[in-house]
């Protein structure tokens, strides 16, 4: 596609439910990042993929969070047993792969946990 | 110490003035540096990137990098109300780490 896409754009869920967020990177981009942005805050790094493997998942806040990437393309971020503090905008970004490459961001998924 | 630090602001400048945004980072091995602009409710969009010490100019924007002092700055000349946004500094330390962002307000 022309850019990074994410779905759903908005998700409202009840505390304790599981949610799955999807990211479709730019075709051919080998690296994919997930960030979380709470209201009025900066971007919090969660995990990054190079191809299908995740060299750095140090930002995942707890074991309720997991992510996978298949076929070097689509990635899903899963949050189990959601809590109210999980409410945030979850942003995905992709880049071609090198340390000097530019990250391109998707529109984000706004998650609200009631 | 945070890996990338920015003054949260808000930084308020009159229209037509120069806005100066600063960022410091802790990892001396950082290779590349980026400035993103984020409008409220939108995703970040890239404005500038810089890899080498010195200045890099692109239109009204100038990025400045000083690796010895571990800071990177963004100057916006002839500031416009449409420049009002949050500006995020990002540093590639092997992964891209963002600062908290500086909110810029350009007043007509």
HADDOCK unambig.tbl for C-alpha pairs under 7 A between the chains (distance, minus, plus):
assign (segid A and resid 41 and name CA) (segid B and resid 100 and name CA) 6.14 0.50 0.50
assign (segid A and resid 42 and name CA) (segid B and resid 98 and name CA) 6.95 0.50 0.50
assign (segid A and resid 42 and name CA) (segid B and resid 99 and name CA) 6.28 0.50 0.50
assign (segid A and resid 42 and name CA) (segid B and resid 100 and name CA) 4.00 0.50 0.50
assign (segid A and resid 42 and name CA) (segid B and resid 101 and name CA) 5.98 0.50 0.50
assign (segid A and resid 43 and name CA) (segid B and resid 98 and name CA) 5.98 0.50 0.50
assign (segid A and resid 43 and name CA) (segid B and resid 100 and name CA) 6.93 0.50 0.50
assign (segid A and resid 45 and name CA) (segid B and resid 97 and name CA) 6.87 0.50 0.50
assign (segid A and resid 99 and name CA) (segid B and resid 32 and name CA) 6.91 0.50 0.50
assign (segid A and resid 99 and name CA) (segid B and resid 92 and name CA) 6.52 0.50 0.50
assign (segid A and resid 99 and name CA) (segid B and resid 94 and name CA) 6.73 0.50 0.50
assign (segid A and resid 100 and name CA) (segid B and resid 32 and name CA) 5.81 0.50 0.50
assign (segid A and resid 105 and name CA) (segid B and resid 43 and name CA) 6.45 0.50 0.50
assign (segid A and resid 105 and name CA) (segid B and resid 44 and name CA) 6.64 0.50 0.50
assign (segid A and resid 106 and name CA) (segid B and resid 43 and name CA) 6.87 0.50 0.50
assign (segid A and resid 107 and name CA) (segid B and resid 42 and name CA) 6.89 0.50 0.50
assign (segid A and resid 107 and name CA) (segid B and resid 43 and name CA) 5.55 0.50 0.50
assign (segid A and resid 108 and name CA) (segid B and resid 43 and name CA) 6.90 0.50 0.50
